[in-house]
Amino acid sequence: MLSCCNCNTFIFSFPVITINKLKHTQHRHRQTLVVASIHHDSLRVLEWDKLSDLVSSFATTSFGRHALKDQLWSQNRTYEESLKLLEETNAAVEMYNHGSCRLQFGQIDAMLVQTAIQNARRTIPVTGYEARAVLALLQSSDSLQGDLKATIKQDKDWYSRFMPLTEVIMEFVVNRSLVKVIERVTDEDGSIKDSASPELQKSRQQVQVLERKVQQLMESLIRNEKSETSILEVNNIDGRWCIRVDSGQKTSFKGLLLSSSSGVGSTVEPLSAVPLNDELQRARGLVAKAEADVLLELTKKIQLDVDDIENILNSLVQLDVINARATYGLSFGGSNPHIFLPDRNSSSTAQSLTKNDNSNGPIPNNREWILHLPKAYHPLLLQSHRENSKTAKEDVATSVAALDKGQPQPVPVDFLVSNKTRVIVITGPNTGGKTICLKTVGLAAMMAKSGLYVLASESVQIPWFDSVFADIGDEQSLSQSLSTFSGHLKQISNIKLQSTRQSLVLLDEVGAGTNPLEGAALGMSILESFAQDGCLLTIATTHHGELKTLKYSNDAFENACMEFDEVNLKPTYKVLWGIPGRSNAINIAERLGLPSVVIDTARKLYGSSSAEIDEVITDMEKLKQDYHRRLTEAHYYLQQSRRLHSSLLKTRKKITEHSTSLRLKKLRDVSASAAMARSILHKNVRELGASAKKISQHNKAIKSSPVSTTNDLHTASDNNKSTLTDRNPSDVKKIEKSSKDRFAVPKVGDTVHVSALGKKMTVLKVDSSKGEVEVQAGIMKLKLKVTDIQRL
């Protein structure tokens, strides 16, 4: 501080550095407010708040709904955080589809649990309702943890498939003894049980006895009343029993006047009931004290586990939020989006996609598309259609009217943006669906970033955008004296300053609201600036025909238009890619019956060159539609050929399996026959051995008795002689020769008869030294003794 010597004037001075810091801080604060305002305005025009409310309604707890709203409204998250949110949603979907672990917490009153935690920390007795809320929390968490453990016990793969929810559920610490205490002390309606303590049970019994006595006294007083007093009713005022009688009437009993109402009656406490009422009041005081003691003791037990209870509550709210996101996606048939960080310096995003690989469906060719959004629905339109359909089904009259009118179905849009495209210019008639397309893409980008499934019929591939900026609708500001045109320019200017190379910008009717020539020039300049050094992707709608030509001078631009049915004079809401839209005003006017003179004059004023351009555009549209028709047919025949190919592969597999089974059956039959043959041969060998043994024993017996042997020999000789003498000499010679040939050693190639098998077999090998031969019949080969075969 400096003072002037000649006067009483004081001059204050501050350091320059402090002033500069203050200015810098104020500037940063203003800049932060501007950025927040731009983001808020973008979310508002995209109706993100309505979608957040819709998704939050799927949460089953009040805390979960508030937490999910806050989570969705906060778009300031990193790519890794978005991946984590999608991973959580996928795990909840897996859990829902499995069916054993249900993340439903509607039975939990989170507000009462929170109050019980706060009271327990301050040693304030909890109420019975709060204790029952804590009980429901502990029981739900314990049941969920038990179901998860049982599922993992059946199949360990579910542990990883339910991650990261598995870790959250497994960390529950439930004190089962506290559960038993709360069940013992409190009833289902939150009241304290008589069995909670002996003092409480005794006090309540005393109250019941006194109440019966007072009631009996009142009934006796009423019965003994001999006057004409009209007894209205017996009341209990502030815990004291009394009688209400008509006003102006006398009673035979004396009492204390508690209240009086003119024209209605008076409430009197009989003197004889005063002692009982006083005693009843004291007994009720004892009951209240006993209940307070029970609840205080219960509070102390809860206080010991208050940290675990709070952790469980926070975890269940987190699970409720995750399950709400998953349930919303499943309810509306959403598709799990593949988000990635695109490399602006490379034509491929393969490395970025590997981080978010999952089993939702085949990932489209990532070298071709930066944004692959096929058959995507606007979530709010789909919700509105569902509500209308539900209302129509509930109301028969409305249903008939809806059937007659034809309930309009939401039309999905296809957004297939190539890697080299940075700006998309969409043209088309008013009410043709251009703005809906912008909102659909913007909402899909924010849904994927927030861990929500995108409402699309096929697999979706969306780049991760750090911000989504939108300038849609009438931004006229009367408070700032800004016209519609000025409001749009100010918003676009702010978006240009805040957008990055990772942002999505949506501009509706760029260059509109001013002179057409100046607006077109300004629109072209704005879009070229975004394409050159602006954001990752810009999508703009316009009516200016000059903006259609940007594609032919800059590869970063792409044209699209909204299809229009010229026969029925209405839009189809479908996007046609690569084709600039054309004006239909003159044609529509002609079809609507405007005089031909006016139509001809309009066409002359419009110019022949413009008409020729429209004819070229018409031809391009026809070629495009023909191309799509042929592409659809090719896709159909491709699917048919794939099905036929799959059927042929299955048939070939069945034939192969059948032939293999036949071969195995034949081998089994041959093996069984060989085993049977070996068994028969072994049996015959055993029988031959036993026969040889009997012969040797017989020979020994003959040697021991020579006389009988000689007689037998003579007898046998005589018999043989008589037999031989009965035959001709030539027959005898033939028999002897045949016998020698049959039992002679066979040669290789001879056909022999195996009597044990009853089959004819061919000799393969002869071993004279061992008296063995190797024979074959079909595929069966055997080694036999010479004595076991006979030559044929």
C-alpha positions in Angstrom: 0.0 0.0 0.0 1.3 3.5 -1.0 0.2 6.8 0.5 0.4 10.3 -1.0 2.3 12.9 1.1 0.2 15.9 0.1 -3.2 14.3 0.6 -5.1 11.6 2.4 -5.3 9.5 -0.7 -4.2 5.9 -0.4 -3.2 3.8 -3.5 -3.5 0.0 -3.3 -1.3 -2.1 -5.5 -1.3 -6.0 -6.0 1.3 -8.2 -7.5 0.9 -8.6 -11.3 1.4 -12.3 -11.0 -1.7 -12.7 -8.7 -3.9 -10.7 -11.2 -2.7 -12.9 -14.1 -3.5 -16.1 -12.1 -6.9 -14.8 -11.3 -7.7 -14.0 -14.9 -6.3 -17.4 -16.0 -8.5 -19.2 -13.4 -11.6 -17.2 -14.5 -10.9 -18.0 -18.2 -10.5 -21.7 -17.4 -13.7 -21.7 -15.4 -15.6 -20.0 -18.3 -14.1 -22.5 -20.7 -15.2 -25.4 -18.5 -18.7 -24.1 -18.4 -18.8 -23.7 -22.2 -17.6 -27.3 -22.6 -20.1 -28.6 -20.1 -22.9 -26.6 -21.9 -21.9 -28.0 -25.3 -22.0 -31.6 -24.0 -25.3 -31.0 -22.1 -26.9 -29.5 -25.2 -25.7 -32.4 -27.4 -27.1 -35.0 -25.0 -30.4 -33.0 -24.7 -31.0 -32.7 -28.5 -30.3 -36.5 -28.8 -32.8 -37.2 -26.0 -30.2 -39.1 -24.0 -32.1 -38.1 -20.8 -35.2 -40.0 -22.0 -33.1 -43.1 -22.9 -31.4 -42.9 -19.5 -34.7 -42.9 -17.7 -35.9 -45.8 -19.8 -32.8 -47.9 -19.1 -32.9 -47.0 -15.4 -36.4 -48.3 -15.1 -35.0 -51.8 -15.4 -33.2 -51.5 -12.1 -35.0 -53.2 -9.2 -33.8 -50.9 -6.3 -34.2 -47.2 -5.8 -30.4 -46.8 -5.3 -29.8 -48.8 -8.5 -32.0 -46.5 -10.5 -30.3 -43.3 -9.3 -26.8 -44.9 -9.7 -27.6 -46.0 -13.2 -28.9 -42.5 -14.2 -25.7 -40.9 -12.9 -23.6 -43.5 -14.7 -25.3 -43.0 -18.0 -25.3 -39.2 -17.9 -21.6 -39.1 -17.2 -19.9 -39.6 -20.6 -16.5 -38.7 -19.3 -14.9 -42.2 -19.4 -11.9 -43.8 -21.1 -11.9 -46.6 -23.7 -10.8 -49.1 -21.1 -13.6 -48.2 -18.8 -16.1 -48.7 -21.7 -14.6 -52.1 -22.3 -15.1 -53.0 -18.6 -18.7 -51.9 -18.7 -19.4 -54.0 -21.7 -17.6 -57.0 -20.0 -19.9 -56.6 -17.0 -23.0 -56.4 -19.2 -21.9 -59.6 -21.1 -21.4 -61.4 -17.8 -24.9 -60.4 -16.6 -26.4 -61.6 -19.9 -24.6 -65.0 -19.5 -26.0 -65.2 -15.9 -29.5 -64.4 -17.2 -29.3 -67.0 -19.9 -28.0 -69.6 -17.5 -30.9 -69.1 -15.2 -29.4 -70.3 -11.9 -28.2 -66.9 -10.6 -30.9 -64.3 -10.8 -29.8 -60.7 -10.1 -33.2 -59.6 -8.9 -33.2 -57.4 -5.7 -36.8 -56.0 -5.7 -37.3 -57.4 -2.2 -34.6 -55.2 -0.7 -35.4 -51.7 0.6 -32.0 -50.1 0.1 -33.2 -46.8 1.8 -34.1 -48.6 5.0 -30.8 -50.6 4.9 -28.9 -47.3 4.5 -30.7 -45.8 7.5 -30.0 -48.9 9.6 -26.3 -48.6 8.8 -26.2 -44.9 9.7 -28.1 -45.6 13.0 -25.9 -48.5 13.9 -22.7 -46.4 13.4 -24.1 -43.8 15.8 -25.5 -46.6 18.2 -29.0 -45.4 17.7 -31.5 -48.3 18.0 -32.7 -49.5 14.7 -36.4 -50.1 14.1 -37.9 -53.4 13.3 -38.5 -52.4 9.7 -34.9 -51.5 9.3 -33.8 -54.8 10.9 -36.0 -56.7 8.5 -34.5 -54.7 5.6 -31.0 -55.8 6.7 -32.2 -59.3 7.0 -33.6 -59.3 3.4 -30.2 -57.9 2.2 -28.2 -60.6 3.9 -30.5 -63.4 2.8 -30.5 -62.3 -0.8 -26.7 -62.0 -0.9 -26.2 -65.3 0.8 -28.7 -67.0 -1.6 -27.0 -65.5 -4.6 -23.6 -66.5 -3.4 -24.8 -70.1 -2.8 -26.4 -70.4 -6.2 -23.1 -69.2 -7.8 -21.0 -71.7 -5.9 -23.4 -74.5 -6.9 -23.2 -73.5 -10.5 -19.4 -73.4 -10.5 -19.3 -76.7 -8.7 -21.1 -78.3 -11.6 -18.9 -76.7 -14.2 -15.8 -74.6 -13.4 -15.9 -72.8 -16.7 -18.8 -70.6 -15.4 -16.3 -69.0 -13.0 -14.6 -67.2 -15.9 -17.7 -66.8 -18.0 -19.4 -64.8 -15.2 -16.4 -62.6 -14.6 -16.1 -59.9 -13.3 -19.4 -60.5 -11.5 -18.0 -63.7 -9.9 -15.4 -61.7 -7.9 -18.1 -59.3 -6.7 -20.4 -62.0 -5.5 -17.7 -64.2 -4.0 -16.5 -61.3 -1.8 -19.9 -61.2 0.1 -19.3 -61.7 3.9 -22.6 -62.8 5.4 -22.9 -63.4 9.2 -25.4 -66.2 9.4 -25.6 -65.8 13.2 -26.8 -62.2 12.8 -29.5 -63.5 10.3 -30.7 -65.9 13.0 -30.8 -63.2 15.6 -32.9 -60.9 13.4 -35.3 -63.7 12.6 -35.6 -64.5 16.3 -36.2 -61.0 17.4 -38.4 -59.4 14.6 -41.5 -60.6 12.8 -42.2 -60.3 9.1 -44.2 -57.1 9.6 -41.3 -55.5 11.5 -42.8 -55.9 14.9 -40.8 -57.3 17.9 -41.6 -60.8 18.8 -42.7 -61.7 22.4 -39.9 -64.2 22.5 -37.3 -61.5 22.0 -36.7 -61.2 25.7 -38.4 -62.5 28.9 -39.0 -59.0 30.2 -40.8 -58.1 27.0 -43.0 -61.2 27.1 -43.9 -60.6 30.7 -44.8 -56.9 30.2 -46.9 -57.7 27.1 -48.8 -60.4 29.0 -49.4 -57.9 31.8 -50.8 -55.3 29.3 -53.1 -58.0 27.8 -54.5 -58.8 31.3 -55.1 -55.2 32.2 -56.8 -54.4 28.8 -59.2 -57.3 29.4 -60.0 -56.0 32.9 -60.7 -52.5 31.6 -62.8 -53.8 28.8 -64.8 -55.9 31.2 -65.3 -52.9 33.4 -66.5 -50.8 30.5 -69.0 -53.5 29.4 -70.3 -53.8 33.0 -70.8 -50.0 33.2 -72.7 -50.0 30.0 -74.9 -52.9 31.0 -75.7 -51.3 34.4 -76.5 -48.0 32.8 -80.3 -47.5 33.6 -80.7 -44.0 32.3 -81.8 -43.2 28.8 -78.4 -42.2 27.9 -77.3 -43.3 24.4 -73.9 -44.9 24.5 -72.2 -44.2 21.3 -69.0 -46.3 21.6 -66.1 -47.2 23.8 -62.9 -45.3 22.8 -59.2 -45.5 23.6 -57.8 -42.0 23.8 -54.1 -41.8 24.3 -54.0 -45.2 25.8 -56.8 -44.6 28.2 -60.2 -46.4 27.9 -63.3 -44.2 28.0 -66.9 -44.0 26.9 -68.5 -41.5 24.5 -72.1 -40.6 25.2 -74.7 -38.2 23.7 -74.4 -34.6 24.8 -76.9 -33.4 27.3 -77.7 -36.8 28.7 -77.0 -37.8 32.3 -75.2 -41.0 33.3 -75.4 -43.0 36.5 -71.6 -43.4 36.6 -69.2 -40.7 37.6 -66.3 -39.9 35.5 -63.8 -37.4 34.1 -64.7 -35.4 31.0 -61.9 -35.9 28.5 -63.4 -34.2 25.5 -66.7 -32.6 24.4 -68.2 -31.8 21.0 -71.4 -29.8 20.8 -74.2 -31.7 19.2 -72.2 -34.9 19.0 -71.4 -36.1 22.4 -68.8 -36.2 25.2 -66.0 -38.6 26.0 -65.9 -39.6 29.7 -63.4 -41.7 31.6 -65.3 -43.5 34.4 -63.7 -43.0 37.8 -63.7 -46.7 38.4 -61.5 -47.1 35.3 -58.9 -44.5 36.3 -56.7 -46.9 38.4 -56.8 -49.6 35.7 -55.9 -47.0 33.0 -53.0 -45.7 35.1 -51.7 -49.2 35.7 -52.2 -50.0 32.0 -50.1 -46.9 31.1 -47.3 -48.0 33.3 -47.4 -51.5 31.9 -47.2 -50.1 28.3 -44.2 -48.0 29.4 -42.5 -51.2 30.5 -43.3 -52.8 27.1 -41.8 -49.9 25.3 -38.6 -50.0 27.5 -38.2 -53.7 26.9 -38.6 -53.3 23.1 -36.0 -50.5 23.2 -33.6 -52.7 25.1 -34.1 -55.5 22.5 -33.6 -53.2 19.6 -30.5 -51.6 21.2 -29.0 -55.0 21.7 -29.8 -55.9 18.1 -28.2 -52.6 17.0 -25.0 -53.5 18.8 -24.9 -56.9 16.9 -25.5 -55.1 13.6 -22.8 -52.6 14.5 -20.2 -55.4 14.6 -20.9 -56.3 11.0 -21.8 -52.8 9.7 -18.8 -52.6 7.3 -19.6 -55.9 5.7 -23.3 -55.0 5.5 -22.4 -51.7 3.8 -20.1 -53.5 1.4 -22.8 -55.9 0.5 -25.3 -53.1 -0.1 -22.9 -51.3 -2.4 -22.1 -54.5 -4.3 -25.8 -55.3 -4.7 -26.5 -51.8 -6.0 -23.6 -52.3 -8.5 -25.0 -55.6 -9.6 -28.4 -54.1 -9.9 -27.0 -51.4 -12.2 -25.2 -54.0 -14.4 -28.2 -56.3 -14.5 -30.5 -53.3 -15.6 -28.1 -52.6 -18.5 -28.2 -56.3 -19.5 -32.0 -56.7 -19.1 -32.6 -53.6 -21.2 -30.5 -55.1 -24.0 -32.2 -58.5 -23.8 -35.7 -56.9 -23.6 -35.2 -55.0 -26.9 -33.2 -57.6 -28.7 -29.9 -55.6 -28.6 -26.6 -56.6 -30.1 -23.3 -56.6 -28.2 -21.2 -53.9 -29.9 -17.6 -54.4 -30.9 -15.9 -51.1 -29.9 -12.4 -50.3 -30.9 -9.9 -47.5 -31.1 -9.3 -46.7 -34.8 -5.9 -45.8 -36.0 -6.2 -42.7 -38.2 -2.8 -43.5 -39.8 -3.7 -47.0 -40.8 -6.4 -48.5 -43.0 -6.9 -51.4 -40.6 -8.2 -51.6 -37.1 -7.5 -55.3 -36.6 -5.1 -54.7 -33.7 -7.6 -52.5 -31.9 -10.4 -55.0 -32.4 -8.5 -57.9 -30.7 -9.1 -56.3 -27.3 -12.8 -56.5 -27.6 -13.2 -59.9 -29.1 -16.3 -61.7 -28.0 -18.8 -64.3 -29.1 -21.7 -62.0 -30.1 -21.3 -62.8 -33.8 -19.0 -62.6 -36.7 -17.0 -59.4 -36.8 -17.4 -57.6 -40.1 -14.4 -57.1 -42.4 -12.5 -54.5 -40.2 -10.4 -53.4 -43.2 -13.5 -52.1 -44.9 -15.7 -50.5 -42.3 -15.0 -47.9 -39.6 -18.7 -47.9 -38.6 -20.7 -51.1 -39.3 -24.3 -50.5 -38.0 -26.7 -52.7 -39.9 -30.4 -52.7 -39.2 -30.2 -50.3 -36.3 -33.3 -49.0 -34.5 -33.9 -45.7 -32.8 -34.3 -46.9 -29.1 -37.0 -44.4 -28.2 -39.0 -45.1 -31.4 -38.9 -48.8 -30.6 -40.0 -48.2 -27.1 -42.9 -46.0 -28.3 -44.0 -48.6 -30.7 -43.9 -51.3 -28.0 -46.1 -49.1 -25.7 -48.5 -48.4 -28.4 -48.8 -52.1 -29.3 -49.3 -53.0 -25.7 -52.0 -50.4 -25.3 -53.7 -51.6 -28.4 -53.8 -55.2 -27.1 -55.3 -54.1 -23.8 -58.0 -52.1 -25.4 -60.2 -54.0 -27.8 -61.6 -51.0 -29.5 -58.2 -49.4 -29.9 -56.9 -52.7 -31.2 -59.5 -52.9 -33.9 -58.8 -49.3 -34.9 -55.0 -50.0 -34.9 -55.6 -53.0 -37.1 -57.7 -50.9 -39.5 -55.2 -48.1 -39.5 -52.1 -50.3 -39.7 -49.7 -49.9 -36.8 -46.5 -48.5 -38.3 -43.4 -50.5 -37.7 -40.1 -48.8 -36.9 -37.8 -48.9 -39.9 -34.2 -49.9 -39.2 -31.4 -48.0 -40.8 -28.1 -49.3 -42.2 -24.9 -47.3 -41.6 -21.9 -48.8 -43.3 -19.1 -46.3 -43.3 -15.8 -47.2 -45.0 -12.5 -46.5 -43.4 -11.5 -43.7 -45.6 -14.7 -41.7 -45.1 -14.7 -38.8 -42.7 -17.8 -36.8 -43.7 -21.2 -38.2 -44.8 -23.7 -35.9 -46.5 -27.3 -37.1 -46.3 -29.9 -35.5 -48.5 -33.6 -36.2 -48.9 -37.1 -34.7 -48.5 -38.5 -33.2 -45.3 -39.9 -35.7 -42.8 -37.9 -38.4 -44.7 -36.0 -39.6 -41.6 -32.7 -37.7 -41.9 -32.8 -36.4 -38.3 -33.8 -39.8 -37.0 -30.8 -41.3 -38.7 -28.5 -38.7 -37.0 -30.0 -39.5 -33.6 -29.8 -43.2 -34.1 -26.1 -43.1 -34.8 -25.4 -40.7 -32.0 -27.4 -42.8 -29.5 -25.8 -46.0 -30.7 -22.3 -44.5 -30.2 -23.1 -43.4 -26.6 -24.9 -46.7 -25.8 -21.8 -48.7 -26.8 -19.6 -46.3 -24.8 -21.8 -46.7 -21.7 -21.8 -50.5 -21.7 -25.3 -50.9 -23.3 -26.2 -53.2 -26.1 -27.0 -51.4 -29.4 -30.5 -52.1 -30.8 -29.4 -53.7 -34.0 -30.4 -57.0 -35.6 -26.8 -57.9 -36.6 -23.3 -57.7 -35.2 -22.3 -54.1 -34.7 -18.8 -52.5 -35.0 -18.5 -49.0 -33.6 -15.4 -46.9 -33.0 -15.0 -45.5 -29.5 -15.8 -41.8 -29.6 -14.5 -39.6 -26.8 -17.4 -37.2 -27.3 -20.6 -37.0 -29.4 -21.5 -33.4 -30.4 -24.8 -32.6 -32.0 -26.4 -29.6 -33.5 -30.0 -30.6 -34.2 -33.2 -28.6 -34.2 -34.1 -24.9 -33.7 -31.4 -23.3 -31.6 -32.9 -19.8 -31.7 -32.0 -17.9 -28.5 -34.2 -14.9 -27.6 -32.2 -14.2 -24.4 -29.0 -13.8 -26.4 -30.7 -12.1 -29.4 -29.7 -14.9 -31.7 -31.7 -16.0 -34.7 -32.0 -19.6 -35.8 -29.1 -19.2 -38.2 -26.9 -17.5 -35.6 -27.7 -20.1 -33.0 -26.6 -22.9 -35.3 -23.4 -21.1 -36.2 -22.5 -20.4 -32.6 -23.1 -24.1 -31.7 -21.1 -25.3 -34.7 -18.3 -22.9 -33.7 -18.2 -24.3 -30.2 -18.2 -27.9 -31.5 -15.4 -27.1 -33.9 -13.3 -25.8 -31.0 -14.0 -28.7 -28.6 -14.0 -31.7 -31.0 -11.0 -33.9 -31.3 -9.8 -36.4 -33.8 -11.7 -39.1 -31.8 -15.1 -37.3 -31.8 -18.4 -37.8 -33.6 -20.2 -34.7 -34.9 -23.8 -34.7 -36.1 -25.0 -31.6 -38.0 -28.6 -31.2 -39.0 -29.5 -28.9 -42.0 -26.0 -27.4 -42.2 -26.0 -24.1 -44.0 -29.8 -23.6 -43.6 -31.6 -20.5 -42.4 -30.0 -18.0 -44.8 -29.5 -17.1 -48.5 -29.2 -20.5 -50.3 -26.0 -19.6 -52.2 -24.3 -18.2 -49.1 -25.6 -21.1 -46.9 -24.3 -23.7 -49.4 -20.9 -22.1 -49.6 -20.7 -21.8 -45.8 -21.9 -25.4 -45.4 -19.2 -26.7 -47.9 -16.5 -24.8 -46.1 -17.6 -26.1 -42.6 -17.7 -29.7 -43.8 -14.3 -29.4 -45.6 -12.8 -28.1 -42.4 -14.1 -31.1 -40.4 -12.8 -33.5 -43.1 -9.3 -31.9 -43.1 -8.4 -31.5 -39.5 -11.5 -32.1 -37.6 -13.2 -35.1 -35.9 -13.1 -38.8 -36.6 -16.5 -38.8 -38.3 -19.0 -36.1 -39.3 -22.5 -36.8 -40.5 -24.5 -33.9 -41.9 -27.9 -33.5 -43.4 -28.7 -30.8 -45.9 -31.0 -29.6 -48.7 -28.3 -27.8 -50.6 -27.5 -29.5 -53.8 -23.9 -28.1 -53.9 -22.9 -30.2 -51.0 -23.5 -33.4 -53.0 -20.6 -32.6 -55.3 -18.0 -32.7 -52.5 -17.7 -36.5 -52.9 -16.4 -36.1 -56.4 -13.5 -33.8 -55.4 -12.6 -35.3 -52.0 -12.3 -39.0 -51.2 -13.1 -38.3 -47.5 -16.7 -37.5 -48.4 -19.6 -39.9 -49.0 -23.1 -39.3 -50.2 -26.3 -40.9 -48.9 -30.0 -40.1 -49.3 -33.3 -41.0 -47.9 -35.4 -43.2 -50.2 -38.7 -41.7 -51.4 -41.6 -43.7 -52.9 -42.7 -41.6 -55.8 -45.7 -43.9 -56.6 -47.3 -43.4 -53.1 -45.7 -40.0 -52.5 -44.2 -40.9 -49.1 -40.8 -41.6 -47.7 -39.6 -45.2 -47.0 -37.1 -44.1 -44.3 -34.4 -46.2 -45.8 -30.9 -45.0 -46.4 -29.4 -45.4 -49.9 -25.6 -45.2 -49.9 -23.5 -43.7 -52.6 -26.4 -41.8 -54.2 -27.1 -38.1 -53.7 -30.7 -37.3 -53.2 -32.7 -35.3 -55.6 -35.5 -32.8 -55.4 -39.0 -34.3 -55.7 -41.0 -31.0 -55.3 -42.0 -30.5 -58.9 -42.9 -34.2 -59.4 -44.9 -34.3 -56.2 -46.7 -31.1 -57.2 -47.6 -32.6 -60.5 -49.0 -35.8 -58.9 -51.0 -33.7 -56.4 -52.8 -32.0 -59.4 -51.1 -28.6 -59.7 -52.0 -27.1 -63.1 -49.7 -28.2 -66.0 -49.0 -24.6 -66.9 -47.5 -24.0 -63.5 -45.5 -27.3 -63.6 -44.1 -26.5 -67.1 -43.1 -23.0 -66.0 -41.4 -24.4 -62.9 -39.4 -26.9 -64.9 -38.3 -24.2 -67.3 -37.2 -22.0 -64.4 -35.5 -24.9 -62.7 -33.4 -25.4 -65.8 -32.6 -28.1 -68.3 -29.2 -28.8 -66.7 -30.8 -29.4 -63.3 -33.3 -31.7 -64.9 -30.6 -33.7 -66.6 -28.8 -34.0 -63.3 -32.0 -35.3 -61.8 -32.3 -37.8 -64.6 -28.8 -39.0 -64.0 -29.6 -39.3 -60.3 -32.8 -41.3 -61.1 -30.8 -43.7 -63.3 -28.3 -44.1 -60.4 -31.1 -44.9 -58.0 -32.5 -47.5 -60.3 -29.1 -49.1 -60.7 -28.6 -49.0 -57.0 -32.0 -50.6 -56.3 -31.3 -53.3 -59.0 -27.9 -53.9 -57.5 -29.5 -54.4 -54.0 -32.1 -56.7 -55.5 -29.5 -58.9 -57.2 -27.4 -58.8 -54.1 -30.3 -60.0 -52.0 -31.0 -62.8 -54.5 -27.3 -63.8 -54.5 -27.3 -63.8 -50.7 -30.4 -66.0 -50.7 -28.8 -68.5 -53.2 -25.6 -68.4 -51.2 -27.5 -69.4 -48.1 -29.2 -72.1 -50.0 -25.9 -73.5 -51.3 -24.5 -73.4 -47.8 -27.4 -75.3 -46.5 -27.1 -77.9 -49.3 -23.3 -78.1 -48.7 -23.9 -78.7 -45.0 -26.5 -81.3 -45.8 -24.1 -83.1 -48.2 -21.3 -83.1 -45.6 -23.7 -84.6 -43.1 -24.8 -87.2 -45.5 -21.2 -88.1 -46.4 -20.4 -88.4 -42.7 -23.4 -90.7 -42.2 -22.3 -92.9 -45.1 -18.7 -93.1 -43.8 -19.9 -93.9 -40.3 -22.3 -96.6 -41.8 -19.5 -98.2 -43.9 -17.2 -98.2 -40.9 -19.8 -99.8 -38.7 -20.4 -102.5 -41.4 -16.7 -103.3 -41.6 -16.5 -103.5 -37.9 -19.5 -105.8 -37.8 -17.9 -108.1 -40.4 -14.6 -108.2 -38.5 -16.5 -109.0 -35.3 -18.4 -111.8 -37.1 -15.1 -113.3 -38.5 -13.5 -113.0 -35.1 -16.4 -114.8 -33.5 -16.3 -117.6 -36.2 -12.5 -118.0 -35.7 -13.0 -118.2 -31.9 -15.7 -120.8 -32.3 -13.5 -122.8 -34.7 -10.6 -122.7 -32.3 -12.9 -123.8 -29.5 -14.1 -126.8 -31.6 -10.6 -127.8 -32.6 -9.4 -127.6 -29.0 -12.3 -129.7 -28.0 -11.5 -132.3 -30.7 -7.9 -132.4 -29.7 -8.9 -133.1 -26.1 -11.2 -135.8 -27.2 -8.5 -137.4 -29.5 -6.1 -137.2 -26.6 -8.5 -139.0 -24.3 -9.2 -141.6 -27.0 -5.5 -142.3 -27.5 -5.1 -142.7 -23.8 -8.0 -145.2 -23.7 -6.4 -147.2 -26.6 -3.0 -147.3 -24.8 -4.8 -148.6 -21.7 -6.6 -151.1 -23.8 -3.3 -152.3 -25.3 -1.9 -152.8 -21.9 -4.9 -154.9 -20.9 -4.5 -157.0 -24.1 -0.8 -157.7 -23.2 -1.8 -158.8 -19.7 -4.3 -161.4 -21.1 -2.7 -163.2 -24.2 -5.3 -165.9 -24.5 -8.2 -163.6 -24.9 -6.2 -161.4 -27.1 -5.4 -164.3 -29.4 -9.0 -165.4 -29.6 -10.1 -161.9 -30.3 -7.5 -161.6 -33.0 -8.5 -164.9 -34.6 -12.2 -163.8 -34.4 -11.4 -160.5 -36.0 -9.3 -162.1 -38.6 -12.0 -164.6 -39.4 -14.5 -161.8 -39.7 -12.3 -159.8 -41.9 -11.6 -162.8 -44.1 -15.3 -163.6 -44.3 -15.9 -159.9 -45.2 -13.2 -159.8 -47.8 -14.2 -163.2 -49.3 -17.7 -161.9 -49.7 -16.4 -159.2 -52.1 -14.8 -159.3 -55.5 -11.0 -159.1 -55.7 -11.2 -155.8 -57.7 -13.5 -154.1 -55.1 -11.1 -155.1 -52.4 -8.2 -153.5 -54.3 -10.2 -150.3 -54.9 -11.1 -150.0 -51.2 -7.5 -150.5 -50.1 -6.2 -147.9 -52.7 -8.9 -145.4 -51.7 -8.1 -145.8 -48.0 -4.4 -145.2 -48.7 -5.0 -142.1 -50.8 -7.4 -140.6 -48.3 -5.1 -140.8 -45.4 -1.9 -140.1 -47.3 0.0 -136.9 -46.8 -1.6 -134.2 -49.0 0.3 -131.8 -51.3 0.1 -128.0 -51.6 -2.9 -127.0 -53.5 -4.9 -130.2 -52.6 -8.4 -129.9 -51.4 -9.0 -131.7 -48.1 -12.0 -132.2 -45.8 -11.8 -131.1 -42.2 -14.2 -133.3 -40.4 -14.1 -131.3 -37.2 -15.4 -128.2 -39.0 -17.3 -130.0 -41.8 -15.7 -127.8 -44.4 -13.6 -128.1 -47.5 -10.2 -126.3 -47.3 -7.2 -125.8 -49.5 -3.7 -126.9 -48.4 -1.2 -123.9 -48.3 1.8 -125.5 -46.6 2.9 -129.1 -45.6 5.3 -129.8 -42.7 6.1 -133.6 -43.0 8.5 -133.5 -40.1 5.8 -132.5 -37.6 2.9 -134.1 -39.5 1.1 -130.8 -39.8 -0.5 -128.9 -42.7 -1.7 -125.3 -43.1 -5.1 -125.0 -44.7 -7.3 -122.0 -45.7 -11.0 -121.4 -46.2 -11.9 -117.9 -47.2 -10.0 -115.6 -44.9 -9.6 -118.2 -42.2 -6.2 -120.0 -41.9 -5.6 -123.0 -39.7 -2.8 -125.4 -38.7 -4.0 -129.0 -38.4 -2.5 -132.5 -37.9 -2.5 -134.7 -41.0 -4.7 -137.1 -39.1 -7.4 -134.4 -38.7 -7.9 -134.1 -42.5 -8.9 -136.3 -45.4 -8.0 -135.8 -49.0 -10.8 -135.6 -51.5 
